[in-house]
Amino acid sequence: WYEQIAREARKSAVLHADETGWRVNGLSYWLWCFANPDLCYYLIDRSRGSPALERFFIEAFDGVLVTDFWSAYNAVVADERQCCLAHLLRELEKVDQHNDSAEWKAFAKKLRRLIRDGIRLRKRPDFEPANYESRIRRMDQRLMDMARGEYVDADARRLARRLLKHSDQLFTFLDYPAVPYDNNLAERMIRPAVILRKNSQSNRSEKGAATQGVLMSIYRTLKLRGHDPLKVIPKALRTYLSTSTLPSLPRKTAANG
């Protein structure tokens, strides 16, 4: 089932990814999460960089990958990317706490307005296609004007560079109805693992970490599909012991779409 979840994840039209720190035998590892509304795949790896991503993405990803701005994701060959705008808004709030320069305030206000205008545009179904495309082009132009601006303030310069670097990954959601502007799904899927990490202090061996990834992936995927893992998993194991054949991974229940 674990490998099947991975295969289905790699074929997703839209896939969310996130990562968080993990401990294996006292050493620093990383727990990676790849999710869509139908599945969740966890991978525990020593690397927080491209080697871990290369373990998962064994070929180019023919879909939209939704992530934060962590540079390792740039190594993934994806059809499209959407960087989390909620992360960007939170960073503006964080900088606001220590930077009260006039230039920064003007920059942050302008960027917030740009992001919120994009979110509102997506929510409006009443535009004719040509009008909608025109609005997107204007959004892109506003973004590039900000990204290429000259700033004295260090925070404004830093974020302007980020806008320029990710200029084609910020408003992807405007072109794809199934793509959100944030990475909340992956963050929600990471949260139970974070709670588990606090309670269990992670794993004592790499074998234990690998088993942890398998069990969490199957459990969370079954939950997403509307099944009770505590009923489905024992039943599947009994079937395997009696027939030497593991049943297929259950699909999403009718009540869950």
Contacts in CASP RR format, 6 or more apart in sequence:
PFRMAT RR
TARGET T0000
AUTHOR 0000-0000-0000
METHOD contacts of the structure
MODEL  1
WYEQIAREARKSAVLHADETGWRVNGLSYWLWCFANPDLCYYLIDRSRGS
PALERFFIEAFDGVLVTDFWSAYNAVVADERQCCLAHLLRELEKVDQHND
SAEWKAFAKKLRRLIRDGIRLRKRPDFEPANYESRIRRMDQRLMDMARGE
YVDADARRLARRLLKHSDQLFTFLDYPAVPYDNNLAERMIRPAVILRKNS
QSNRSEKGAATQGVLMSIYRTLKLRGHDPLKVIPKALRTYLSTSTLPSLP
RKTAANG
1 217 0 8 1.000
1 218 0 8 1.000
1 221 0 8 1.000
1 246 0 8 1.000
1 249 0 8 1.000
2 41 0 8 1.000
2 213 0 8 1.000
2 214 0 8 1.000
2 217 0 8 1.000
2 218 0 8 1.000
4 249 0 8 1.000
5 39 0 8 1.000
5 40 0 8 1.000
5 41 0 8 1.000
5 217 0 8 1.000
5 218 0 8 1.000
5 221 0 8 1.000
5 249 0 8 1.000
6 34 0 8 1.000
6 41 0 8 1.000
6 56 0 8 1.000
8 38 0 8 1.000
8 39 0 8 1.000
9 15 0 8 1.000
9 34 0 8 1.000
9 35 0 8 1.000
9 36 0 8 1.000
9 39 0 8 1.000
9 41 0 8 1.000
9 56 0 8 1.000
10 56 0 8 1.000
10 57 0 8 1.000
10 58 0 8 1.000
10 59 0 8 1.000
10 61 0 8 1.000
11 62 0 8 1.000
12 36 0 8 1.000
12 63 0 8 1.000
13 63 0 8 1.000
13 64 0 8 1.000
13 178 0 8 1.000
14 36 0 8 1.000
14 63 0 8 1.000
14 64 0 8 1.000
14 66 0 8 1.000
14 176 0 8 1.000
14 178 0 8 1.000
14 179 0 8 1.000
15 34 0 8 1.000
15 35 0 8 1.000
15 36 0 8 1.000
15 61 0 8 1.000
15 63 0 8 1.000
15 64 0 8 1.000
15 65 0 8 1.000
15 66 0 8 1.000
16 33 0 8 1.000
16 34 0 8 1.000
16 35 0 8 1.000
16 36 0 8 1.000
16 65 0 8 1.000
16 66 0 8 1.000
16 67 0 8 1.000
16 183 0 8 1.000
16 185 0 8 1.000
16 186 0 8 1.000
16 189 0 8 1.000
17 32 0 8 1.000
17 33 0 8 1.000
17 34 0 8 1.000
17 35 0 8 1.000
17 65 0 8 1.000
17 66 0 8 1.000
17 67 0 8 1.000
17 73 0 8 1.000
17 183 0 8 1.000
17 186 0 8 1.000
18 32 0 8 1.000
18 33 0 8 1.000
18 67 0 8 1.000
18 68 0 8 1.000
18 183 0 8 1.000
18 186 0 8 1.000
18 187 0 8 1.000
18 189 0 8 1.000
18 190 0 8 1.000
19 30 0 8 1.000
19 31 0 8 1.000
19 32 0 8 1.000
19 33 0 8 1.000
19 48 0 8 1.000
19 52 0 8 1.000
19 70 0 8 1.000
19 190 0 8 1.000
20 30 0 8 1.000
20 31 0 8 1.000
20 33 0 8 1.000
20 190 0 8 1.000
20 193 0 8 1.000
20 194 0 8 1.000
20 197 0 8 1.000
21 28 0 8 1.000
21 29 0 8 1.000
21 30 0 8 1.000
21 31 0 8 1.000
21 48 0 8 1.000
21 197 0 8 1.000
22 28 0 8 1.000
22 29 0 8 1.000
22 30 0 8 1.000
22 31 0 8 1.000
22 44 0 8 1.000
22 197 0 8 1.000
22 202 0 8 1.000
22 203 0 8 1.000
22 209 0 8 1.000
23 29 0 8 1.000
23 197 0 8 1.000
23 201 0 8 1.000
23 202 0 8 1.000
23 203 0 8 1.000
24 44 0 8 1.000
24 46 0 8 1.000
24 202 0 8 1.000
24 203 0 8 1.000
24 204 0 8 1.000
24 205 0 8 1.000
24 206 0 8 1.000
24 208 0 8 1.000
24 209 0 8 1.000
25 203 0 8 1.000
25 204 0 8 1.000
25 205 0 8 1.000
25 206 0 8 1.000
26 202 0 8 1.000
27 46 0 8 1.000
28 46 0 8 1.000
29 44 0 8 1.000
29 45 0 8 1.000
29 46 0 8 1.000
29 202 0 8 1.000
29 209 0 8 1.000
30 44 0 8 1.000
30 45 0 8 1.000
30 46 0 8 1.000
30 47 0 8 1.000
30 48 0 8 1.000
30 52 0 8 1.000
31 42 0 8 1.000
31 43 0 8 1.000
31 44 0 8 1.000
31 190 0 8 1.000
31 193 0 8 1.000
31 197 0 8 1.000
31 213 0 8 1.000
32 42 0 8 1.000
32 43 0 8 1.000
32 44 0 8 1.000
32 45 0 8 1.000
32 52 0 8 1.000
32 53 0 8 1.000
32 56 0 8 1.000
33 40 0 8 1.000
33 41 0 8 1.000
33 42 0 8 1.000
33 186 0 8 1.000
33 189 0 8 1.000
33 190 0 8 1.000
33 193 0 8 1.000
34 40 0 8 1.000
34 41 0 8 1.000
34 43 0 8 1.000
34 56 0 8 1.000
34 186 0 8 1.000
35 41 0 8 1.000
35 185 0 8 1.000
35 186 0 8 1.000
35 189 0 8 1.000
35 220 0 8 1.000
36 185 0 8 1.000
37 185 0 8 1.000
37 224 0 8 1.000
38 221 0 8 1.000
38 224 0 8 1.000
38 225 0 8 1.000
38 252 0 8 1.000
39 221 0 8 1.000
39 224 0 8 1.000
39 225 0 8 1.000
40 189 0 8 1.000
40 216 0 8 1.000
40 217 0 8 1.000
40 220 0 8 1.000
40 221 0 8 1.000
40 224 0 8 1.000
41 56 0 8 1.000
41 217 0 8 1.000
41 221 0 8 1.000
42 193 0 8 1.000
42 212 0 8 1.000
42 213 0 8 1.000
42 216 0 8 1.000
42 217 0 8 1.000
42 220 0 8 1.000
43 52 0 8 1.000
43 55 0 8 1.000
43 56 0 8 1.000
43 213 0 8 1.000
44 203 0 8 1.000
44 209 0 8 1.000
44 210 0 8 1.000
44 212 0 8 1.000
44 213 0 8 1.000
45 51 0 8 1.000
45 52 0 8 1.000
45 55 0 8 1.000
46 52 0 8 1.000
48 70 0 8 1.000
48 72 0 8 1.000
49 72 0 8 1.000
49 75 0 8 1.000
50 72 0 8 1.000
50 75 0 8 1.000
52 72 0 8 1.000
53 72 0 8 1.000
53 73 0 8 1.000
53 75 0 8 1.000
53 76 0 8 1.000
54 75 0 8 1.000
57 76 0 8 1.000
57 77 0 8 1.000
60 77 0 8 1.000
60 78 0 8 1.000
60 79 0 8 1.000
61 76 0 8 1.000
61 77 0 8 1.000
61 78 0 8 1.000
61 79 0 8 1.000
62 79 0 8 1.000
63 78 0 8 1.000
63 79 0 8 1.000
63 80 0 8 1.000
64 78 0 8 1.000
64 79 0 8 1.000
64 80 0 8 1.000
64 81 0 8 1.000
64 82 0 8 1.000
64 172 0 8 1.000
64 176 0 8 1.000
64 178 0 8 1.000
64 179 0 8 1.000
65 73 0 8 1.000
65 76 0 8 1.000
65 78 0 8 1.000
65 80 0 8 1.000
65 81 0 8 1.000
65 82 0 8 1.000
66 81 0 8 1.000
66 82 0 8 1.000
66 83 0 8 1.000
66 84 0 8 1.000
66 179 0 8 1.000
66 180 0 8 1.000
66 182 0 8 1.000
66 183 0 8 1.000
66 185 0 8 1.000
66 186 0 8 1.000
67 73 0 8 1.000
67 81 0 8 1.000
67 82 0 8 1.000
67 83 0 8 1.000
67 84 0 8 1.000
67 183 0 8 1.000
67 186 0 8 1.000
68 83 0 8 1.000
68 84 0 8 1.000
68 87 0 8 1.000
68 183 0 8 1.000
69 83 0 8 1.000
69 84 0 8 1.000
69 87 0 8 1.000
69 88 0 8 1.000
69 162 0 8 1.000
69 166 0 8 1.000
73 81 0 8 1.000
80 169 0 8 1.000
80 172 0 8 1.000
80 176 0 8 1.000
80 179 0 8 1.000
81 166 0 8 1.000
81 168 0 8 1.000
81 169 0 8 1.000
81 172 0 8 1.000
82 169 0 8 1.000
82 170 0 8 1.000
82 172 0 8 1.000
82 173 0 8 1.000
82 179 0 8 1.000
82 180 0 8 1.000
82 181 0 8 1.000
83 166 0 8 1.000
83 169 0 8 1.000
83 170 0 8 1.000
84 181 0 8 1.000
84 182 0 8 1.000
84 183 0 8 1.000
85 115 0 8 1.000
85 119 0 8 1.000
85 170 0 8 1.000
85 181 0 8 1.000
85 182 0 8 1.000
86 181 0 8 1.000
86 182 0 8 1.000
86 183 0 8 1.000
86 184 0 8 1.000
87 182 0 8 1.000
87 183 0 8 1.000
88 111 0 8 1.000
88 115 0 8 1.000
88 159 0 8 1.000
88 170 0 8 1.000
89 112 0 8 1.000
89 115 0 8 1.000
91 159 0 8 1.000
92 108 0 8 1.000
92 111 0 8 1.000
92 112 0 8 1.000
95 104 0 8 1.000
95 108 0 8 1.000
95 155 0 8 1.000
95 159 0 8 1.000
96 108 0 8 1.000
99 153 0 8 1.000
99 155 0 8 1.000
101 153 0 8 1.000
103 151 0 8 1.000
103 152 0 8 1.000
103 153 0 8 1.000
103 156 0 8 1.000
104 153 0 8 1.000
104 155 0 8 1.000
104 156 0 8 1.000
107 146 0 8 1.000
107 151 0 8 1.000
107 153 0 8 1.000
107 155 0 8 1.000
107 156 0 8 1.000
107 159 0 8 1.000
107 160 0 8 1.000
110 146 0 8 1.000
111 146 0 8 1.000
111 159 0 8 1.000
111 163 0 8 1.000
114 139 0 8 1.000
114 142 0 8 1.000
114 143 0 8 1.000
114 146 0 8 1.000
115 181 0 8 1.000
117 139 0 8 1.000
118 139 0 8 1.000
118 171 0 8 1.000
118 174 0 8 1.000
118 181 0 8 1.000
119 181 0 8 1.000
121 127 0 8 1.000
121 132 0 8 1.000
121 135 0 8 1.000
121 136 0 8 1.000
121 139 0 8 1.000
121 174 0 8 1.000
122 173 0 8 1.000
122 174 0 8 1.000
122 181 0 8 1.000
127 135 0 8 1.000
136 171 0 8 1.000
136 174 0 8 1.000
136 175 0 8 1.000
139 171 0 8 1.000
139 174 0 8 1.000
140 167 0 8 1.000
140 171 0 8 1.000
143 163 0 8 1.000
143 167 0 8 1.000
143 170 0 8 1.000
143 171 0 8 1.000
144 164 0 8 1.000
144 167 0 8 1.000
146 160 0 8 1.000
146 163 0 8 1.000
147 160 0 8 1.000
147 161 0 8 1.000
147 163 0 8 1.000
147 164 0 8 1.000
147 167 0 8 1.000
148 160 0 8 1.000
148 164 0 8 1.000
149 160 0 8 1.000
151 157 0 8 1.000
151 160 0 8 1.000
163 170 0 8 1.000
172 179 0 8 1.000
173 179 0 8 1.000
173 180 0 8 1.000
173 181 0 8 1.000
189 220 0 8 1.000
192 216 0 8 1.000
192 220 0 8 1.000
193 216 0 8 1.000
196 216 0 8 1.000
202 209 0 8 1.000
203 209 0 8 1.000
203 212 0 8 1.000
218 229 0 8 1.000
218 233 0 8 1.000
219 229 0 8 1.000
219 233 0 8 1.000
221 249 0 8 1.000
222 228 0 8 1.000
222 229 0 8 1.000
222 232 0 8 1.000
222 233 0 8 1.000
222 250 0 8 1.000
223 229 0 8 1.000
224 252 0 8 1.000
224 256 0 8 1.000
225 250 0 8 1.000
225 251 0 8 1.000
225 252 0 8 1.000
225 253 0 8 1.000
225 256 0 8 1.000
226 252 0 8 1.000
226 253 0 8 1.000
226 255 0 8 1.000
226 256 0 8 1.000
227 250 0 8 1.000
227 253 0 8 1.000
232 250 0 8 1.000
235 247 0 8 1.000
236 246 0 8 1.000
236 247 0 8 1.000
239 245 0 8 1.000
239 246 0 8 1.000
239 247 0 8 1.000
240 246 0 8 1.000
240 247 0 8 1.000
END
